[in-house]
Amino acid sequence: MKMRKKPGGVLGIVALTAAVALSLSGCRGDSGGQGGGSASSPGITDSAITLGITTPLSGATAGPGKCTVAGVSAYFGAVNAAGGVKFGDGKTRTVNIKSYDDAYDPQKSLANFQQMVSDNVFAATAGLGTPTNRAFRDAAISQKVPQVLVMTGDPLFSDRKQSPWQLGFVPIYQNEGAAFGKLLAKSGGQHKVAILSQNDDYGKGYVSGFKEAIQGASNISVVGEQTYEATDTSVDAQLTQLASSGADVFFNAMSITPLTIAALQKAQQIGWKPSWFLPSNTSSPTAILEPGGASAYPGIYSVSFAKAPQSPAFAKDPDVVKFLDELKQYGNYPDMPAFPHCMWSYMVGATLEKAFQNMKEPTRDSFMTALRDIKDLKAPLMLEGTSVNTTTDGQPAVSSVVVQKYNGKGYATAENFG
């Protein structure tokens, strides 16, 4: 693969042989995921298929965003070097990735989707963000373009009736909140919980999953709740209020990296040191916990389904060694990943390859059928007890998670709270 910079900040990783002179809006052979003819869809030839990723490559969320491109590029870079993917129609194709910077701006992600249409992209995948993915969901449905294995916990993307051309990849927010709630409820100890959440579907999803899991648990009481807006630059007032509740557990459903770091620092400044729960996308040891001084707290809990390369426990793991080598060689990412999105998007690559292998026709319709028929796929880097399963309506490709506790360097599986 060759890398090139495109005007307007668009970074493209493109195999130049992938040029296809078809219009996405033509959509011959696609019939809404319910069967269709054998004429090829736009973005796929007998020798190549082109995928698009719109994701933040600049701005405050650029770190995770760059990982979403690097992981997929690493996976298919290695696959292409080995000869490509043998599809279910008998043809062997290379996989080309085009990436587009949306800076976590919904207006830009919509414009990027329109650019993908012009660029003859077969499907959009792996892009990070709920508002940015929502921004072009309707357009993708209207034009019958797959928008799949995206990095959002919004359940809307896994509802087949409402989102016939979509599928989420990471666990929905409720899955993560519920996993921590179950661990806390079974602890047997008496715990007071303070909750801070983003005032949107993201925060509400985490809180609803957590509350459902602790329902009926007499040892758990919620003693304080506050919210913040995604555009806020400080949550100091909310933290001061919650600290006065006397809570020993802080459930922080926060999606903004700088706010999470600031919250960890502020709570220490005011002398409040509970155990924390953080979502999987804002719990990076190196990018968030270390600058936030997380070792000062009795416990930082999060959830995961991926092996952490920076953890000593996985230093010699064959999956991790191979992943890091390919990330450097094909993903243009020489450093140790600071965000789990690098590992998640690598798994997206493995999931896509499985769907490609089962596609009977070179059409988007056949792709969606194959994608929704993957059961118990143990993608590289997946933790024991987790797998890819795309067959359940209302659930993303990965719905199983493992609760983990920060140990000062990385995370270790937490069988119990405390």
PyMOL commands that set and color helices and strands:
alter all, ss='L'
color gray80, all
select helices_A, chain A and resi 7-9+16-18+62-81+106-118+130-135+137-142+155-158+173-185+201-214+236-243+257-269+280-282+285-292+294-296+312-314+318-330+341-358+364-371
alter helices_A, ss='H'
color red, helices_A
select strands_A, chain A and resi 2-6+10-14+48-55+85-86+92-101+123-125+147-150+166-168+191-198+220-228+249-253+275-277+300-304+402-406+411-413
alter strands_A, ss='S'
color yellow, strands_A
deselect
rebuild
show_as cartoon
